[in-house]
Amino acid sequence: MSNKVVTHWKGNLQFESDNPSGNLLTMDASTENGGYNSGLSPKAMMLSSLAGCSGLDVVSILKKMKVPFSDFRMDTYGELTSEHPKYYHKVSVEYHFYGNELDEKKIEKAVNMSIDTYCGVMEMFRRFAEVSTSIYYHNS
């Protein structure tokens, strides 16, 4: 299966990219690097893609397991190499769950299913980076 994404230069360092779903996103460089900071940076978007891929898995699995939670967020950190081409060689994903009497065992199972089996972006990152994950429970 193949996806096609069209990325179109919009002037200066700004690009607009489509998605197979038809949605658009804007990419740009920071002002320090000559851009207008009017969009997402490509490398930071990779971290967002990693979190989004795993997050979609986790929420879907928890829904199927009927596990309640009131809020969920992921903090994703990437450490770039110092030499060009700079890429993430260390990445960590923190899964933060909020709720009343969180079912930690089922949440851990859902997160591990994403990390170990379902998240293709996580697998791609493992090809070039050391990936670590952790889960935090915030019971109200």
RALIN-V769905 format. One record per residue. RES is the residue in three letters. OMEGA is omega in radians with two decimals (NA if undefined). NEAR is the number of other C-alpha atoms within 8 Angstrom. Layout:
RES|OMEGA|NEAR / RES|OMEGA|NEAR
This chain:
MET|-3.10|2 / SER|3.05|3 / ASN|3.07|5 / LYS|3.07|6 / VAL|3.11|8 / VAL|-3.13|7 / THR|-2.98|8 / HIS|3.09|7 / TRP|-3.10|8 / LYS|-3.12|8 / GLY|-3.09|6 / ASN|3.13|5 / LEU|-3.09|11 / GLN|3.09|15 / PHE|3.03|12 / GLU|-3.09|12 / SER|3.08|12 / ASP|-3.07|11 / ASN|3.11|10 / PRO|3.10|8 / SER|3.13|4 / GLY|3.12|6 / ASN|-3.12|7 / LEU|2.99|8 / LEU|-3.13|9 / THR|3.05|11 / MET|3.13|13 / ASP|3.06|15 / ALA|3.08|15 / SER|3.12|10 / THR|3.11|8 / GLU|-3.12|5 / ASN|3.04|6 / GLY|3.12|8 / GLY|3.13|13 / TYR|-3.10|10 / ASN|-3.04|9 / SER|-3.12|10 / GLY|-3.13|10 / LEU|3.06|12 / SER|-3.09|10 / PRO|-3.12|8 / LYS|3.11|6 / ALA|3.10|8 / MET|3.09|9 / MET|3.10|8 / LEU|3.08|11 / SER|3.11|9 / SER|3.11|9 / LEU|3.14|10 / ALA|-3.13|12 / GLY|3.14|8 / CYS|-3.12|12 / SER|3.13|15 / GLY|3.09|9 / LEU|3.10|8 / ASP|-3.03|12 / VAL|-3.13|12 / VAL|3.12|8 / SER|-3.13|8 / ILE|-3.13|9 / LEU|3.07|13 / LYS|3.13|9 / LYS|3.14|7 / MET|-3.11|7 / LYS|3.13|6 / VAL|-3.12|10 / PRO|3.00|8 / PHE|-3.09|10 / SER|-3.14|8 / ASP|-3.08|7 / PHE|3.04|9 / ARG|3.09|7 / MET|3.03|10 / ASP|-3.07|9 / THR|-3.10|11 / TYR|3.09|8 / GLY|3.09|10 / GLU|-3.12|9 / LEU|3.01|9 / THR|-3.12|10 / SER|-3.11|5 / GLU|3.07|5 / HIS|-0.07|5 / PRO|-3.11|5 / LYS|3.11|8 / TYR|3.12|7 / TYR|3.09|11 / HIS|3.04|11 / LYS|-3.13|10 / VAL|3.03|13 / SER|3.12|11 / VAL|3.07|13 / GLU|3.09|11 / TYR|-3.13|12 / HIS|3.12|12 / PHE|-3.13|14 / TYR|3.08|13 / GLY|-3.13|12 / ASN|3.14|8 / GLU|-3.14|6 / LEU|3.09|12 / ASP|-2.99|7 / GLU|-3.12|7 / LYS|-3.14|6 / LYS|3.10|10 / ILE|3.12|11 / GLU|3.12|9 / LYS|3.14|8 / ALA|3.14|12 / VAL|-3.13|10 / ASN|3.08|9 / MET|3.10|10 / SER|-3.07|12 / ILE|-3.00|10 / ASP|-2.97|7 / THR|-2.89|7 / TYR|-2.98|9 / CYS|3.13|12 / GLY|3.12|7 / VAL|3.07|10 / MET|3.13|11 / GLU|3.10|8 / MET|3.13|8 / PHE|-3.14|10 / ARG|-3.13|9 / ARG|-3.11|6 / PHE|-3.08|8 / ALA|2.97|10 / GLU|-3.06|9 / VAL|3.05|10 / SER|-3.13|7 / THR|3.06|8 / SER|-3.11|8 / ILE|3.10|9 / TYR|-3.13|8 / TYR|-3.14|9 / HIS|-3.13|8 / ASN|-3.14|8 / SER|NA|6
